[in-house]
Amino acid sequence: MALGVTGFLLQCYLLLAAAMYFDLGEQEEKCIIEEVPEDMLVTGYFLLQPWDLNSPTHSPHLGVTVTIRDPNHEILMTKRYGKFGKFTFTAHASGQHFLCFQTNSTRFSVFAGERLKLHLDVQMGEHVIDHSTDKKTKDNMQTLENILNHLTDQMVYITRQQVYQREKEEMFRQISEDTNSKVLWWAVVQTSILLSVGFWQLKRLKDFFIAKKLV
């Protein structure tokens, strides 16, 4: 009973939140890319359901395998979940992280041609306010502390994002400088080749005129 209530609340949350969704077929894996700073906690909520909510009930054993890969494509975590769930991981390096999802559905577990829709909400940082605190304690100081912790977590998240963006900016600047340097050298080499070919043609033409006694 509690599991069913949890699933219902999670479904309502995902449907109301500003999240993404995409379709998944039989044994199909799809990945999304998230730019994650180093040491950042990432939390994801997902819900798997048929596109047609009025379709006949499919297998209750449907599930989702979540695989997280770091910028070097090394697996940070891989775990099998049910139709809905929550996953968390901490980035050990800044860069593009790959969040991959694969269903265990087959033509025996869903009707032929039916595709499934995966709702996904990805959040970064530990900036969730527990609004139940003041209901339980009625303590204004505790509520204030909770809000301050929330603001602190947001500041940490913003700071890490700024550091990460500075690292990316420095990397792009270095790439641009290297590219400009290569372009400059290529222009010098190209000009040298053209001048050498021009002098060679003039010499050959002069030798030709001398051989023909035209000069």
C-alpha positions in Angstrom: 0.0 0.0 0.0 2.8 2.4 1.0 4.6 1.6 -2.2 1.6 2.3 -4.3 1.0 5.6 -2.6 4.7 6.5 -3.1 4.4 5.6 -6.8 1.3 7.7 -7.2 2.9 10.7 -5.5 6.0 10.4 -7.6 3.9 10.2 -10.8 2.1 13.3 -9.8 5.3 15.1 -9.0 6.9 14.2 -12.4 3.9 15.1 -14.4 3.7 18.6 -12.7 7.4 19.3 -12.7 9.3 21.0 -15.5 10.9 17.7 -16.7 11.6 16.1 -20.0 10.3 12.9 -21.4 11.1 10.6 -24.4 10.0 7.3 -25.7 11.7 3.9 -25.3 11.2 0.8 -27.4 11.9 -2.9 -26.8 15.4 -3.3 -25.2 16.2 0.2 -26.5 18.8 2.4 -24.7 18.8 6.1 -24.9 21.2 8.6 -23.3 21.1 12.2 -22.4 24.2 14.4 -21.8 24.4 16.6 -18.7 27.2 19.1 -18.0 28.1 18.5 -14.4 30.8 20.3 -12.3 33.2 18.3 -10.1 31.9 17.0 -6.7 28.3 17.9 -7.7 25.5 15.7 -6.4 23.0 14.8 -9.2 19.6 13.5 -8.4 17.2 12.0 -11.0 13.5 11.0 -10.8 11.9 8.9 -13.5 8.6 7.3 -14.3 8.0 4.7 -17.0 4.5 4.5 -18.5 2.8 3.7 -21.9 2.1 6.6 -24.2 -1.6 5.6 -24.2 -2.7 5.7 -20.6 -5.9 3.8 -21.6 -4.0 0.9 -23.2 -4.3 -2.6 -21.7 -2.2 -3.3 -18.7 1.3 -4.6 -19.6 3.7 -6.7 -17.6 4.1 -5.6 -14.0 7.7 -6.7 -14.3 8.7 -3.8 -16.5 11.7 -1.9 -15.3 14.5 0.6 -16.2 18.2 0.0 -16.1 20.0 3.3 -15.3 23.7 3.6 -16.3 25.8 6.7 -15.6 29.1 7.3 -17.4 31.6 10.0 -16.7 33.4 12.2 -19.3 35.8 9.4 -19.9 32.9 7.0 -20.6 33.7 5.0 -17.4 30.7 3.7 -15.6 30.0 5.5 -12.4 26.9 3.5 -11.6 24.5 1.0 -13.1 21.4 -0.2 -11.4 18.1 -1.8 -12.3 14.9 -0.1 -11.1 11.1 -0.7 -11.4 8.7 1.6 -13.3 9.6 4.5 -11.2 12.4 5.5 -8.9 15.2 7.8 -7.9 18.9 7.7 -8.6 21.8 9.8 -7.3 25.5 10.1 -8.1 28.3 12.5 -7.4 30.5 13.7 -10.3 34.2 13.0 -9.7 35.3 15.1 -12.6 33.8 18.1 -14.5 32.5 17.6 -17.9 29.8 15.8 -19.9 28.1 12.9 -18.1 26.0 10.4 -19.9 22.7 9.3 -18.3 21.5 6.2 -20.1 18.2 4.4 -19.7 17.2 1.0 -21.0 13.9 -0.9 -20.6 13.6 -4.7 -20.2 10.4 -4.7 -22.3 10.0 -7.3 -25.0 7.2 -8.1 -27.4 6.0 -10.5 -24.7 5.7 -7.8 -22.0 4.0 -5.1 -24.1 1.7 -5.2 -27.0 3.2 -5.2 -30.4 4.1 -1.7 -31.6 3.5 -0.1 -28.2 6.2 2.3 -27.1 6.8 3.5 -23.5 7.3 7.0 -22.3 10.0 7.8 -19.7 9.5 11.0 -17.7 12.7 12.3 -16.3 13.6 15.1 -13.9 17.3 15.8 -13.2 18.3 18.1 -10.4 21.8 19.2 -9.3 22.9 20.1 -5.8 21.4 19.6 -2.4 19.0 22.5 -2.4 15.7 21.0 -1.3 13.8 22.7 1.5 12.0 20.5 3.9 8.7 22.4 4.4 7.5 19.8 6.9 10.0 21.1 9.5 7.9 23.9 10.8 4.8 21.7 10.8 6.5 19.2 13.0 8.4 21.6 15.3 6.6 24.9 15.0 10.0 26.3 15.6 10.8 29.5 13.7 14.6 29.1 14.4 14.6 25.7 12.9 12.7 26.9 9.8 15.2 29.8 9.4 18.1 27.4 9.8 16.5 25.2 7.1 16.2 28.1 4.7 19.8 29.2 5.4 21.0 25.7 4.6 19.0 25.8 1.4 20.6 29.1 0.4 24.1 27.8 1.3 23.6 24.8 -0.9 22.5 27.0 -3.7 25.5 29.2 -3.3 27.8 26.2 -3.4 26.0 25.0 -6.5 26.4 28.4 -8.2 30.1 28.6 -7.2 30.9 25.2 -8.6 29.0 26.1 -11.8 31.1 29.3 -12.1 34.4 27.4 -11.5 33.3 24.9 -14.1 32.4 27.5 -16.7 35.8 29.3 -16.1 37.6 26.0 -16.7 35.6 25.5 -19.9 36.3 29.1 -21.0 40.1 28.6 -20.3 40.0 25.4 -22.3 38.2 27.0 -25.3 40.6 30.0 -25.1 43.6 27.6 -25.3 42.0 25.8 -28.2 41.3 29.1 -30.0 44.9 30.2 -29.5 46.3 26.9 -30.8 44.0 27.1 -33.8 45.0 30.7 -34.6 48.7 29.7 -34.3 48.2 26.8 -36.6 46.3 29.0 -39.1 49.1 31.6 -39.0 51.8 29.0 -39.7 49.8 27.4 -42.4 49.4 30.9 -44.1 53.2 31.3 -43.8 53.9 27.9 -45.3 51.4 28.4 -48.1 52.9 31.8 -49.0 56.4 30.3 -49.0 55.3 27.5 -51.3 53.6 30.0 -53.7 56.7 32.2 -53.7 59.0 29.2 -54.3 56.8 27.9 -57.1 56.7 31.4 -58.7 60.5 31.8 -58.5 60.9 28.3 -60.0 58.5 29.1 -62.9 60.4 32.3 -63.6 63.7 30.5 -63.6 62.4 27.8 -65.9 60.9 30.4 -68.2 64.2 32.3 -68.3 66.2 29.1 -69.0 63.7 28.4 -71.8 64.2 31.8 -73.4 68.0 31.4 -73.2 67.9 27.9 -74.7 65.8 29.2 -77.6 68.1 32.2 -77.9 65.2 34.6 -77.5 67.2 36.8 -75.1 
